């Protein structure tokens, strides 16, 4: 982790120049070199994802053609025709080259079980996943930042112990187990607690439109969002708390207090900005998870998103659909990490120069 800037560093900044008067950091040229390196690394990672997605799911036990025709009388000739239709009769190297060529052109193939383009299936399910995980990521990132800052600033106190204890407990809870528990208590009802929320799905299917439809979707969102927030906010809290604790002994904070600044101002304007870099990484990683959604939570709550679609694809296995989803999930993570890497030098000029 980089060391935070101090007021003395800022005061010496005009002296950190080369003999010709140019900034020693290299300014835009240094940033362009940094960006080019990160972009090249992202492209290599994406190619590695293509290779991995092809070979990884080829080792899954099971025959896709036999799984699709399970329970249907099918002759050996018909099975051979299906394998030829899906390209499964080709040598593995040829399947791989065809897969890479099509993927690079944006064609993710045809789903075995749905008999539809994988890209269309992903586009159909993506909005539901973005809604669910997007809302959850925004809430638990903000909650983790706020509670992590308060815990670090009052470290050792009752609030710090309570916050970290609850966070660690919830972080260790499996998301599917917590989701099932919330369904039992708040959907089915338990004792004096009535069933307040739907057991699953994204809407009631009553034909509501306009504001009524928005309320219906929000009603279905509550339990899955609470599940994701309860399990997810702890990581942001702990990273922010640790980063801020590292900054609290800095001389620049002592200097700020000596100038008569209030404690809240010292925390907000000086300590927190310098402690944000590790947390920025965590937030962008969480944003990368938005496209992937949560397979377990979406499955438990029957949420019609990419997580549930991935679960369905694995059960066959539907190789084109599984591979396409894997590429989309990984590409989202690579993109978010790339954006974080490009933002670092803007947040802290010492990075990537």
Secondary structure, DSSP 8 states (H G I E B T S, - for coil): ------HHHHHHGGG-B-TTS-BTT-HHHHHHHHHHHHHHHHHHHHHHHHHHHHHHGGGSSS-HHHHHTTTS---HHHHHHHHHHTTTTS-HHHHHHHHHHHHHTT---B-TTT-SBHHHHHHHHHHHHHHHHHHHHHHHHHHHHHHHHHHHHTTTSHHHHHHHHHHHHHHTS-HHHHHHHHIIIIIIIBTTB---S-SS-S---S---THHHHHHHHHHHHHHHHHHHHHHHHHHHHHHHHHHHHHTT-HHHHHHHHTT--HHHIIIIIIHHHHHHHHHHHHHHHHHHHHH--HHHHHHTT--SHHHHHHHHHTTT-HHHHHHHHHHHHHHHHHHHHHHHHHHHHH-TTTT-
